[in-house]
Amino acid sequence: MLGNKKSNNQVLIDMAEKQKRYEALVHVYNKELYRFAYWLCRDPHIADDLVQETFLRAWRSLDSLLDQKAAKPWLLTILRRENARRFERKQFDYSDVENDTLVDETSHSLDDEMEQTVIQRQIGLLSDEYREPLLLQVVMGCTGEEIADILDLNKNTVMTRLYRARNQLKEALSRDDEQLKGASK
């Protein structure tokens, strides 16, 4: 009887510890995950849902996270998989309506805002194999090794994709710049 009470107390202690770890993860990574989710789907409501589902799955498998330093790549992997599940579950209607863009509250001039919009649009036009590593590096601040873990790729493959993504982006932005110069003549 006494042994059973001790195990019940231990279960309560373990649950409280799990709750603390979970709340710490939510507090530290909520905004970053939302920002990445928004970049993936371009819809604030879907991004909220993705982050909620990510944290729900994280709660369920929190015991499998043995290294706290791996929390960010672990959560990003869950979020990416959750985003992929979204396409497995539902067929979307396509429309010709332009996607909303992120609002940059630090830019003050119209030129800066236009440049931001052009860059975001060009990043959005990259294929997934180049866009995802670039966003993980630029938006989420992940290292090459973290990106390799998240995308389940070799680090050299990730570095090659990042290099190609930057080159494609640079070429596309150069073309846009040349077209603008040609139009102004």
C-alpha positions in Angstrom: 0.0 0.0 0.0 2.8 2.4 0.9 4.7 1.6 -2.3 1.6 2.4 -4.3 1.3 5.8 -2.7 4.9 6.6 -3.4 4.5 5.6 -7.1 1.4 7.9 -7.3 3.4 10.8 -5.9 6.2 10.1 -8.3 3.7 10.1 -11.2 2.4 13.5 -10.1 6.0 14.8 -9.8 6.8 13.5 -13.2 3.7 15.1 -14.7 4.5 18.4 -13.1 8.1 18.3 -14.5 6.7 17.4 -18.0 4.3 20.4 -17.7 7.2 22.7 -16.9 9.3 21.4 -19.8 6.4 21.8 -22.2 5.5 25.3 -21.0 9.2 26.3 -21.4 9.2 25.0 -25.0 6.0 26.9 -25.8 7.3 30.1 -24.3 10.7 30.0 -26.1 9.6 28.8 -29.5 6.0 29.9 -30.0 6.8 33.0 -32.0 9.5 31.4 -34.1 7.3 28.5 -35.0 4.5 30.8 -35.9 6.8 32.9 -38.2 8.0 29.8 -40.0 4.5 28.4 -40.3 3.3 31.7 -41.8 6.1 31.6 -44.3 5.1 28.0 -45.3 1.3 28.7 -45.6 0.9 32.5 -45.9 -2.3 32.3 -43.9 -2.4 33.5 -40.2 -5.2 31.1 -39.2 -3.6 28.1 -40.8 -0.2 29.1 -39.2 -1.9 29.3 -35.8 -3.4 25.8 -36.4 0.0 24.4 -37.5 1.6 25.8 -34.4 -1.1 24.4 -32.1 -0.9 21.0 -33.8 2.9 21.1 -33.5 2.7 21.7 -29.8 0.0 19.1 -29.3 2.3 16.5 -31.0 5.2 17.8 -29.0 3.3 17.3 -25.7 2.4 13.7 -26.7 6.0 12.8 -27.5 7.9 15.1 -25.1 9.5 12.1 -23.4 11.3 11.3 -26.7 13.1 14.7 -26.6 16.2 13.7 -24.7 18.5 16.6 -25.6 17.0 20.0 -24.9 19.5 21.5 -27.3 17.7 19.6 -30.1 14.3 21.1 -29.2 14.2 23.7 -32.0 15.0 21.3 -34.9 12.7 18.7 -33.3 9.8 21.2 -33.2 10.5 22.5 -36.7 10.4 18.9 -38.0 7.1 18.3 -36.3 5.8 21.6 -37.9 7.0 20.6 -41.4 5.3 17.2 -41.1 2.1 18.8 -39.8 2.1 21.1 -42.8 2.6 18.2 -45.1 -0.3 16.4 -43.4 -2.5 19.4 -44.2 -2.1 18.6 -47.9 -2.8 14.9 -47.4 -6.1 15.6 -45.7 -7.6 18.3 -47.8 -7.8 19.4 -51.5 -7.5 23.1 -51.8 -9.3 25.4 -54.3 -7.0 27.4 -56.4 -7.6 31.0 -57.2 -5.8 33.8 -59.0 -5.9 36.0 -55.9 -2.4 37.3 -54.8 -1.2 35.9 -51.4 -0.9 38.3 -48.5 2.6 39.4 -47.6 4.2 39.8 -44.2 4.1 43.3 -42.9 7.5 44.7 -42.1 7.0 47.3 -39.5 10.7 48.3 -39.5 10.8 49.6 -43.0 10.0 53.3 -43.3 10.1 54.0 -47.0 7.9 52.8 -49.9 11.0 51.6 -51.7 12.0 49.5 -48.8 8.5 48.0 -48.6 8.5 47.3 -52.3 11.9 45.7 -52.1 10.7 43.4 -49.3 7.6 42.4 -51.3 9.7 41.6 -54.3 12.1 39.5 -52.3 9.3 37.6 -50.5 7.6 37.0 -53.8 10.8 35.6 -55.4 11.5 33.4 -52.3 7.9 32.1 -52.7 8.6 31.2 -56.3 11.6 29.0 -55.5 10.9 25.3 -55.5 10.3 23.6 -52.1 13.7 21.9 -52.2 15.4 25.3 -52.3 12.8 27.5 -50.4 12.6 25.4 -47.3 16.4 25.3 -46.4 16.6 29.0 -47.2 13.7 29.9 -44.9 15.1 27.6 -42.2 18.4 29.5 -42.4 17.1 33.0 -42.9 13.9 33.1 -41.0 14.6 30.6 -38.3 18.3 31.0 -37.9 19.1 27.3 -38.2 22.6 26.1 -38.9 23.4 23.8 -41.8 23.5 20.8 -39.5 20.1 21.7 -37.9 18.6 22.1 -41.4 20.0 18.7 -42.4 18.4 17.1 -39.4 15.1 18.8 -39.9 14.9 17.9 -43.6 16.5 14.5 -43.1 19.3 15.3 -45.6 23.0 15.2 -45.8 24.7 18.4 -44.6 26.5 18.8 -48.0 23.1 18.5 -49.8 21.7 21.2 -47.6 24.7 23.5 -48.2 24.4 22.9 -52.0 20.7 23.7 -51.9 21.3 26.9 -49.9 23.9 28.0 -52.4 21.6 27.3 -55.4 18.7 29.0 -53.6 20.7 32.1 -53.1 21.9 32.1 -56.7 18.4 31.6 -58.1 17.2 34.4 -55.9 20.0 36.7 -57.0 19.4 35.9 -60.6 15.6 36.5 -60.3 16.2 39.8 -58.5 18.7 40.9 -61.1 16.2 40.1 -63.9 13.5 42.1 -62.0 16.0 45.0 -61.6 16.9 45.0 -65.3 13.2 44.9 -66.3 12.5 47.9 -64.0 15.5 49.8 -65.5 14.3 49.0 -69.0 10.8 50.1 -68.2 12.0 53.5 -66.9 13.9 54.4 -70.1 
